[in-house]
Amino acid sequence: MIGSSSLPERPEREDSSRLMSQKSFQENPSKSPIGVFDSGIGGLTVVAALRRALPLERILYLGDTARVPYGGKSAETVTRYSREISDFLVTEGAKMIVVACNTASALAVPTLASSYPIPMIGVLEPGAAAAARATRTGRIGVIGTKATIGSGAYARAIERLLPKDKMAQVTSSACPLLVPLIEEGLLEDSVTDAILHRYLDPMLEQGIDTLVLGCTHYPLLKPAIQRICGDSVVLVDSAENCALAVHSLAQESASSQSNPRLDILLTDSSEGFLKIAEKALALQIDSLSVRSVGH
């Protein structure tokens, strides 16, 4: 449940916020948070996966609820928003940045990753790699926002990562109606099932054997999606695979030295969906506040 505790005090800043982040991690890594951000609250699916993989880590999550959704915005705008948030997380002492947004992973991470002295991990590459490993036939479906699908980033990554003995046949579909349905809490509803059929049936007719959930909201619909696709289709959860990638980089501290907690910052109130996500994902939230980011 949402706790009443306040956020930890900000670390004292040096002239360079990026150097401060690096220094604070080196001096006391157990107190340095993993910084996670998304365009809204959907990225809490990544947080839940990180909690399972790294239960002793402190996580600082920022949901840009004032500017959601990113899926219909230009690459330039998404990159600007992502830079503003990443800079903010660095000033808060983050030891790595997890971009829990497929749109930002597709459009911003390739530009921004080299700009920071700490690791930046998106959800796209781990998801694409998992799909390439899972497919038996090379027939892979990808669902996501208009911007993610329009970028073609998943298809390119899958084609690059697929073993040479398999021919990639990637079928992609933008699914703009799913996020509003999820945020309304219609996770098991006949309306949601009808929309899912509209998006998924053409892919199933193409014979896909693997489906990438290319939006961090979508794992909340995993039971409904699996029911429609059937057991023969492997669902690739980009949130879970991102957490595995983070696990390979994060050195978990001993429990006696760790400070496990989840602090959530939103750029605008989003109590309704936050409660849905909290219940569906069984998250323990230690603090919640609203914070402005950018100009």
Wavefront OBJ file of the C-alpha trace (Angstrom):
o trace
v 0.000 0.000 0.000
v 1.059 3.610 -0.413
v 3.133 4.661 2.560
v 3.203 8.052 4.219
v 6.970 8.296 4.524
v 8.687 11.153 2.770
v 11.275 10.841 0.052
v 14.904 10.561 1.098
v 16.764 13.862 1.178
v 18.476 14.789 -2.066
v 22.208 14.247 -2.135
v 24.251 17.431 -1.901
v 25.077 18.491 -5.447
v 28.472 19.223 -6.900
v 29.132 21.434 -9.897
v 28.476 18.482 -12.167
v 25.348 16.475 -11.421
v 26.612 13.576 -13.502
v 29.874 13.417 -11.557
v 27.854 13.564 -8.353
v 25.856 10.525 -9.421
v 28.973 8.582 -10.232
v 30.724 9.629 -7.018
v 27.780 8.837 -4.731
v 27.496 5.339 -6.206
v 31.190 4.646 -5.795
v 31.225 5.866 -2.180
v 28.018 4.188 -1.015
v 26.434 2.004 -3.686
v 23.898 0.484 -1.292
v 22.196 3.886 -0.933
v 22.272 4.796 -4.631
v 18.923 4.104 -6.306
v 18.217 2.516 -9.622
v 16.465 5.333 -11.480
v 13.493 4.216 -13.565
v 11.205 6.337 -15.713
v 8.236 5.992 -18.010
v 5.838 8.352 -19.741
v 3.268 7.388 -17.110
v 2.589 4.575 -14.675
v 2.848 1.604 -17.044
v 6.547 1.309 -16.285
v 5.637 0.016 -12.837
v 5.516 -3.388 -14.539
v 9.287 -2.982 -14.959
v 9.584 -1.921 -11.317
v 7.685 -5.034 -10.223
v 10.038 -7.198 -12.278
v 13.058 -5.391 -10.803
v 11.658 -5.970 -7.316
v 11.535 -9.708 -7.991
v 15.006 -9.812 -9.527
v 16.696 -7.384 -7.115
v 14.711 -7.299 -3.873
v 17.407 -5.457 -1.916
v 17.769 -2.513 -4.287
v 16.373 0.963 -3.746
v 14.314 2.141 -6.730
v 13.398 5.716 -7.610
v 10.612 5.777 -10.201
v 9.487 8.848 -12.115
v 6.254 8.713 -14.101
v 5.820 11.647 -16.472
v 2.057 11.704 -16.002
v 1.815 15.397 -16.925
v 3.019 14.688 -20.467
v 1.694 11.164 -21.070
v 1.383 9.604 -23.609
v 4.669 9.695 -25.499
v 3.393 7.354 -28.195
v 2.009 10.090 -30.465
v 4.844 12.582 -30.037
v 7.807 13.289 -32.320
v 11.222 11.725 -31.798
v 12.635 15.156 -30.952
v 10.047 15.744 -28.235
v 10.414 12.270 -26.734
v 14.207 12.690 -26.680
v 13.918 16.078 -24.972
v 11.563 14.738 -22.320
v 13.818 11.725 -21.769
v 16.903 13.909 -21.373
v 15.160 16.151 -18.847
v 14.079 13.169 -16.775
v 17.446 11.426 -17.038
v 19.228 14.589 -15.890
v 16.836 14.775 -12.952
v 17.452 11.153 -11.942
v 21.193 11.717 -12.129
v 20.938 14.694 -9.760
v 19.065 12.384 -7.389
v 22.096 10.088 -7.302
v 20.896 7.292 -9.591
v 23.546 4.646 -10.291
v 21.843 3.601 -13.522
v 18.856 4.706 -15.586
v 16.236 2.217 -16.704
v 14.019 3.569 -19.481
v 10.794 1.681 -18.760
v 9.074 3.072 -21.835
v 9.195 1.380 -25.214
v 8.643 4.647 -27.092
v 11.530 6.368 -25.314
v 13.655 3.224 -25.658
v 13.090 3.246 -29.406
v 13.426 6.981 -30.029
v 15.649 8.414 -27.286
v 17.987 5.768 -25.857
v 20.125 5.428 -29.017
v 20.826 9.177 -28.824
v 21.147 9.606 -25.062
v 22.874 6.469 -23.773
v 26.389 7.678 -24.519
v 25.720 11.046 -22.848
v 25.806 9.703 -19.296
v 28.603 8.210 -17.174
v 26.170 5.651 -15.744
v 24.456 2.795 -17.605
v 21.208 3.521 -19.442
v 19.100 0.462 -20.242
v 15.925 0.476 -22.305
v 13.270 -2.194 -22.619
v 13.528 -2.637 -26.373
v 16.822 -4.476 -26.854
v 16.217 -7.041 -24.065
v 12.727 -7.698 -25.446
v 13.962 -8.101 -29.005
v 16.727 -10.465 -27.861
v 14.233 -12.589 -25.914
v 11.935 -12.789 -28.951
v 14.826 -13.872 -31.165
v 15.639 -16.657 -28.699
v 12.035 -17.764 -28.224
v 10.801 -18.047 -31.802
v 10.805 -21.419 -33.511
v 9.855 -20.220 -37.000
v 10.984 -16.576 -37.154
v 7.348 -15.428 -37.326
v 7.181 -12.806 -34.596
v 4.455 -10.300 -33.753
v 5.074 -6.966 -32.042
v 2.393 -4.763 -30.471
v 3.039 -1.269 -29.116
v 2.286 2.424 -29.413
v 2.137 4.212 -32.751
v 5.553 5.768 -32.174
v 7.220 2.509 -31.154
v 5.775 0.587 -34.085
v 6.344 3.470 -36.498
v 10.035 3.613 -35.573
v 10.562 0.051 -36.798
v 13.089 -0.389 -33.983
v 11.796 -3.751 -32.780
v 11.751 -5.240 -36.277
v 15.306 -4.049 -36.965
v 16.604 -5.345 -33.633
v 14.900 -8.730 -34.039
v 16.243 -9.143 -37.576
v 19.736 -8.310 -36.332
v 19.556 -10.682 -33.364
v 17.792 -13.629 -34.977
v 20.060 -16.637 -35.629
v 21.178 -16.912 -39.237
v 19.338 -20.199 -39.678
v 15.982 -18.459 -39.151
v 14.284 -16.058 -41.550
v 12.683 -13.097 -39.735
v 9.022 -12.433 -40.520
v 8.049 -9.632 -38.149
v 4.431 -8.459 -38.105
v 3.895 -5.233 -36.156
v 0.690 -3.564 -35.022
v 0.084 -0.243 -33.267
v -2.538 -0.686 -30.537
v -3.544 2.811 -29.384
v -6.738 1.703 -27.634
v -5.097 -0.675 -25.172
v -3.463 1.824 -22.807
v -6.717 3.749 -22.107
v -8.510 0.448 -21.413
v -5.755 -0.630 -19.032
v -5.765 2.711 -17.237
v -9.527 2.365 -16.769
v -8.890 -0.948 -15.038
v -10.627 -3.031 -17.738
v -8.098 -5.838 -17.531
v -10.645 -8.646 -17.778
v -13.528 -7.207 -19.780
v -15.436 -8.140 -22.929
v -14.660 -4.739 -24.489
v -10.932 -5.260 -23.967
v -11.171 -8.779 -25.389
v -12.914 -7.441 -28.499
v -10.191 -4.837 -29.060
v -7.479 -7.438 -28.497
v -9.073 -9.699 -31.098
v -9.079 -6.813 -33.580
v -5.369 -6.243 -33.080
v -4.195 -9.823 -32.626
v -6.310 -11.893 -35.015
v -4.490 -10.662 -38.172
v -1.155 -11.588 -36.558
v -2.416 -15.004 -35.548
v -3.577 -15.557 -39.118
v 0.031 -14.898 -40.193
v 1.118 -17.813 -38.014
v 3.193 -15.984 -35.411
v 4.673 -18.199 -32.712
v 6.017 -15.333 -30.558
v 4.435 -12.027 -29.531
v 6.392 -9.111 -28.077
v 4.436 -6.971 -25.610
v 6.087 -3.764 -26.785
v 4.521 -1.428 -24.227
v 5.089 -1.614 -20.487
v 1.350 -1.326 -19.845
v 0.658 -4.545 -21.734
v 1.916 -7.090 -19.162
v -1.175 -6.137 -17.135
v -3.180 -7.733 -19.972
v -0.999 -10.834 -20.209
v -3.697 -13.318 -19.072
v -6.196 -11.965 -21.623
v -3.601 -11.857 -24.401
v -2.429 -15.403 -23.685
v -6.016 -16.638 -23.675
v -6.614 -15.137 -27.129
v -3.283 -16.238 -28.599
v -3.318 -19.716 -27.117
v -0.506 -21.678 -25.512
v 1.332 -22.150 -28.806
v 2.315 -18.451 -28.882
v 5.120 -17.376 -26.545
v 4.545 -13.968 -24.975
v 7.698 -11.884 -24.551
v 7.336 -9.481 -21.633
v 9.736 -6.591 -22.247
v 9.490 -5.628 -18.550
v 10.740 -9.020 -17.340
v 13.568 -9.116 -19.851
v 14.627 -5.571 -19.015
v 14.845 -6.579 -15.351
v 17.107 -9.486 -16.273
v 19.390 -7.087 -18.171
v 19.520 -4.767 -15.159
v 20.276 -7.727 -12.883
v 23.371 -8.490 -14.915
v 24.694 -4.960 -14.264
v 23.525 -4.212 -10.733
v 25.616 -5.545 -7.880
v 23.114 -6.247 -5.140
v 24.368 -5.210 -1.707
v 24.241 -7.443 1.338
v 20.963 -7.095 3.196
v 22.687 -5.563 6.230
v 23.969 -2.721 4.050
v 21.041 -2.266 1.695
v 18.181 0.212 1.788
v 15.396 -1.511 -0.178
v 12.529 0.870 -0.881
v 10.390 2.179 -3.716
v 9.939 5.930 -4.042
v 7.558 7.141 -6.735
v 7.515 10.617 -8.238
v 4.791 11.715 -10.659
v 4.742 14.919 -12.669
v 0.966 15.118 -12.210
v -1.563 13.282 -10.068
v -2.579 9.849 -11.342
v -4.141 8.208 -8.319
v -6.660 6.076 -10.238
v -4.284 4.039 -12.338
v -1.648 4.003 -9.629
v -4.087 2.110 -7.405
v -4.831 -0.322 -10.245
v -1.138 -0.935 -10.873
v -0.378 -1.224 -7.171
v -3.058 -3.873 -6.700
v -2.335 -5.817 -9.896
v 1.430 -5.836 -9.351
v 1.407 -6.255 -5.548
v 3.835 -3.376 -5.093
v 4.815 -1.928 -1.726
v 5.217 1.816 -2.293
v 7.232 3.604 0.381
v 6.593 7.181 -0.708
v 4.668 9.065 -3.359
v 4.904 12.704 -4.369
v 4.388 15.035 -7.309
v 7.443 16.755 -8.769
v 7.824 19.007 -11.803
v 10.504 18.136 -14.361
v 11.697 20.145 -17.343
v 10.567 23.591 -18.338
l 1 2 3 4 5 6 7 8 9 10 11 12 13 14 15 16 17 18 19 20 21 22 23 24 25 26 27 28 29 30 31 32 33 34 35 36 37 38 39 40 41 42 43 44 45 46 47 48 49 50 51 52 53 54 55 56 57 58 59 60 61 62 63 64 65 66 67 68 69 70 71 72 73 74 75 76 77 78 79 80 81 82 83 84 85 86 87 88 89 90 91 92 93 94 95 96 97 98 99 100 101 102 103 104 105 106 107 108 109 110 111 112 113 114 115 116 117 118 119 120 121 122 123 124 125 126 127 128 129 130 131 132 133 134 135 136 137 138 139 140 141 142 143 144 145 146 147 148 149 150 151 152 153 154 155 156 157 158 159 160 161 162 163 164 165 166 167 168 169 170 171 172 173 174 175 176 177 178 179 180 181 182 183 184 185 186 187 188 189 190 191 192 193 194 195 196 197 198 199 200 201 202 203 204 205 206 207 208 209 210 211 212 213 214 215 216 217 218 219 220 221 222 223 224 225 226 227 228 229 230 231 232 233 234 235 236 237 238 239 240 241 242 243 244 245 246 247 248 249 250 251 252 253 254 255 256 257 258 259 260 261 262 263 264 265 266 267 268 269 270 271 272 273 274 275 276 277 278 279 280 281 282 283 284 285 286 287 288 289 290 291 292 293 294 295
